[in-house]
Amino acid sequence: MNGPAGALLVLALLLAAGGGLARALGLFTARTSRPSRLALAFVTGWLAATTGLFLLALCGVRLGVGAAVAVLGPCLIGWLRRAPAPAPRPALGFVGGAGVAVLLLVAARAAVVCCAEPVTVGDAWLNWQLKARAFYEDRTLAVLGVEPAQVGHRDYPLHVPLSSTLFHLLMGRPDDLLAKLAHLAGYLSILALVAGALPGAAGPWAAALLGATPAVVQSVPVALADLPFALMVLGAGLALAGDEPADLRQAGLFLYGGLWTKNEGATLALAGVALAALRAPRTGRARDLAGLAPVVLFVPWIAYRVSLGLRTEELVNAGFQPRRLPDVGAALAAEALKPEWLLLWPALVLLVAVRPRPGAAGALLLAQLGAYVLVYLVAGTDHLWLLQTTRSRLLLHLAPLATVLAWRIAIGAFSKGSGPPGS
């Protein structure tokens, strides 16, 4: 399966396998819109593929086409299980239809940008794509244990590099440009979740605005892990705001995805599990907390990392230094006010000030932002350098969920008798 057609077939396989596994796990409800189902199917297949390859490698199985088929093939059996049909939604009308047209144009532009730009960002090569190449060439994870280190940040989770390795394996040769199609699919999944999370014409217009935001669309071709992580934050926030057992199962999937994508997923998972546990007595969902079980899939990676003696570099020589707080606040505020964000952050702050009822999704966003501030305060490295190099990426993690919150608050402010947004 060489060339663009082969890469598209890999995406189709991930979507089909993920759709089957999502049905088997009972992730769909009648409230799950068709765009959201496509996003859930892709995320489920994507995470299943990279997790399965990792677990097989731990068991001594060499990475190859057979390993990929062994992971994804059984997922297709899930299509034998019926899923609830999506509930009918009101017609979008002219305004909504125009929003869909704009959204399609925005997505097409992002696809062109993604396919036209090779991987050139240093961090993308050193921390992610070199690992993917090494896994493909060696058919093992051996490069992570080599001293001195031949790849950057060996402590980083392996979802992104193993995603590229999967494409290399199934296409029969390494192709970093085509492997980026997984990132494009992640971007499209973000837009699908945003569109499905808001009522009527607001869905496609919110997704189109987010998709056209320069700070977001510029992240698609660079092949870093930040955009996939933003997808996991968004999915977790939306799922935790739900009130059905399937919502907690979705939350478990996305919280695990956050853990498996970036180290920042640790605080996301802690906050997500805590929020679910706190809401359980009020919503009567205590017995459904088992839906969060996917987060334990992260344990083998932690054990493997510990066995190799790999530590998070930013937390080496860490110490709490509250005097850094003014620098952190000023840097994050300056980043949030940049035109690349199209006033997303000032709008969200203003809306929350007017209607301060963000609910579970907002609490998750605030918890994650607070965790980032804390890391800047305790990091053992130069905090000014760390702020300069990471602040835009950290806001990217939160931007999709912030978009949904802003639109929900705005819609609620103009709707009589509406419930709390993001509840």
URPETA-V764934 format. One record per residue. N is the residue number from 1. RES is the residue in one letter. NEAR is the number of other ideal C-beta (glycine too) atoms within 10 Angstrom. Layout:
N/RES/NEAR, N/RES/NEAR
This chain:
1/M/15, 2/N/11, 3/G/11, 4/P/13, 5/A/10, 6/G/16, 7/A/23, 8/L/13, 9/L/13, 10/V/25, 11/L/17, 12/A/11, 13/L/21, 14/L/28, 15/L/17, 16/A/17, 17/A/28, 18/G/26, 19/G/24, 20/G/24, 21/L/24, 22/A/28, 23/R/21, 24/A/18, 25/L/20, 26/G/16, 27/L/26, 28/F/23, 29/T/19, 30/A/13, 31/R/16, 32/T/23, 33/S/19, 34/R/12, 35/P/22, 36/S/25, 37/R/20, 38/L/19, 39/A/27, 40/L/27, 41/A/23, 42/F/24, 43/V/26, 44/T/27, 45/G/26, 46/W/28, 47/L/25, 48/A/22, 49/A/28, 50/T/26, 51/T/22, 52/G/21, 53/L/26, 54/F/23, 55/L/15, 56/L/18, 57/A/21, 58/L/13, 59/C/7, 60/G/7, 61/V/16, 62/R/11, 63/L/22, 64/G/15, 65/V/13, 66/G/12, 67/A/20, 68/A/22, 69/V/13, 70/A/14, 71/V/21, 72/L/24, 73/G/12, 74/P/15, 75/C/25, 76/L/15, 77/I/13, 78/G/20, 79/W/15, 80/L/9, 81/R/13, 82/R/8, 83/A/18, 84/P/12, 85/A/8, 86/P/17, 87/A/10, 88/P/7, 89/R/14, 90/P/9, 91/A/9, 92/L/15, 93/G/11, 94/F/9, 95/V/12, 96/G/19, 97/G/13, 98/A/15, 99/G/23, 100/V/17, 101/A/12, 102/V/17, 103/L/25, 104/L/13, 105/L/13, 106/V/20, 107/A/20, 108/A/10, 109/R/14, 110/A/23, 111/A/16, 112/V/11, 113/V/14, 114/C/20, 115/C/17, 116/A/9, 117/E/16, 118/P/10, 119/V/18, 120/T/10, 121/V/15, 122/G/9, 123/D/17, 124/A/20, 125/W/17, 126/L/15, 127/N/19, 128/W/28, 129/Q/24, 130/L/17, 131/K/26, 132/A/24, 133/R/20, 134/A/20, 135/F/27, 136/Y/20, 137/E/12, 138/D/13, 139/R/16, 140/T/15, 141/L/21, 142/A/11, 143/V/18, 144/L/21, 145/G/14, 146/V/13, 147/E/8, 148/P/4, 149/A/13, 150/Q/13, 151/V/21, 152/G/16, 153/H/17, 154/R/21, 155/D/16, 156/Y/22, 157/P/26, 158/L/25, 159/H/28, 160/V/30, 161/P/27, 162/L/25, 163/S/30, 164/S/27, 165/T/29, 166/L/29, 167/F/27, 168/H/22, 169/L/24, 170/L/20, 171/M/21, 172/G/11, 173/R/12, 174/P/17, 175/D/18, 176/D/19, 177/L/16, 178/L/22, 179/A/27, 180/K/25, 181/L/20, 182/A/25, 183/H/26, 184/L/21, 185/A/25, 186/G/25, 187/Y/26, 188/L/21, 189/S/24, 190/I/26, 191/L/25, 192/A/23, 193/L/28, 194/V/30, 195/A/25, 196/G/23, 197/A/28, 198/L/19, 199/P/13, 200/G/16, 201/A/18, 202/A/20, 203/G/28, 204/P/27, 205/W/21, 206/A/25, 207/A/31, 208/A/23, 209/L/20, 210/L/27, 211/G/25, 212/A/17, 213/T/21, 214/P/12, 215/A/18, 216/V/25, 217/V/20, 218/Q/16, 219/S/23, 220/V/22, 221/P/25, 222/V/18, 223/A/30, 224/L/21, 225/A/26, 226/D/22, 227/L/27, 228/P/28, 229/F/28, 230/A/26, 231/L/28, 232/M/29, 233/V/31, 234/L/28, 235/G/27, 236/A/31, 237/G/32, 238/L/25, 239/A/28, 240/L/27, 241/A/26, 242/G/20, 243/D/14, 244/E/17, 245/P/16, 246/A/21, 247/D/23, 248/L/25, 249/R/22, 250/Q/30, 251/A/30, 252/G/27, 253/L/28, 254/F/29, 255/L/29, 256/Y/25, 257/G/32, 258/G/31, 259/L/26, 260/W/26, 261/T/29, 262/K/24, 263/N/19, 264/E/24, 265/G/28, 266/A/16, 267/T/18, 268/L/26, 269/A/23, 270/L/16, 271/A/21, 272/G/31, 273/V/17, 274/A/13, 275/L/21, 276/A/26, 277/A/13, 278/L/11, 279/R/21, 280/A/15, 281/P/9, 282/R/7, 283/T/16, 284/G/10, 285/R/19, 286/A/12, 287/R/9, 288/D/18, 289/L/17, 290/A/11, 291/G/23, 292/L/21, 293/A/12, 294/P/21, 295/V/22, 296/V/11, 297/L/19, 298/F/20, 299/V/10, 300/P/13, 301/W/18, 302/I/12, 303/A/10, 304/Y/17, 305/R/18, 306/V/10, 307/S/9, 308/L/14, 309/G/10, 310/L/16, 311/R/12, 312/T/16, 313/E/16, 314/E/19, 315/L/14, 316/V/10, 317/N/10, 318/A/14, 319/G/8, 320/F/8, 321/Q/12, 322/P/9, 323/R/8, 324/R/19, 325/L/12, 326/P/9, 327/D/14, 328/V/21, 329/G/12, 330/A/11, 331/A/19, 332/L/20, 333/A/13, 334/A/11, 335/E/20, 336/A/18, 337/L/12, 338/K/15, 339/P/8, 340/E/15, 341/W/21, 342/L/15, 343/L/13, 344/L/21, 345/W/20, 346/P/12, 347/A/17, 348/L/23, 349/V/14, 350/L/14, 351/L/20, 352/V/18, 353/A/8, 354/V/10, 355/R/16, 356/P/10, 357/R/15, 358/P/25, 359/G/20, 360/A/25, 361/A/27, 362/G/25, 363/A/20, 364/L/30, 365/L/24, 366/L/14, 367/A/16, 368/Q/24, 369/L/17, 370/G/12, 371/A/16, 372/Y/19, 373/V/15, 374/L/13, 375/V/21, 376/Y/24, 377/L/18, 378/V/17, 379/A/23, 380/G/14, 381/T/15, 382/D/9, 383/H/20, 384/L/13, 385/W/10, 386/L/18, 387/L/20, 388/Q/12, 389/T/11, 390/T/19, 391/R/20, 392/S/18, 393/R/21, 394/L/22, 395/L/23, 396/L/21, 397/H/27, 398/L/24, 399/A/24, 400/P/30, 401/L/26, 402/A/28, 403/T/25, 404/V/27, 405/L/25, 406/A/23, 407/W/25, 408/R/29, 409/I/25, 410/A/19, 411/I/16, 412/G/19, 413/A/12, 414/F/7, 415/S/11, 416/K/5, 417/G/5, 418/S/14, 419/G/11, 420/P/16, 421/P/25, 422/G/24, 423/S/18
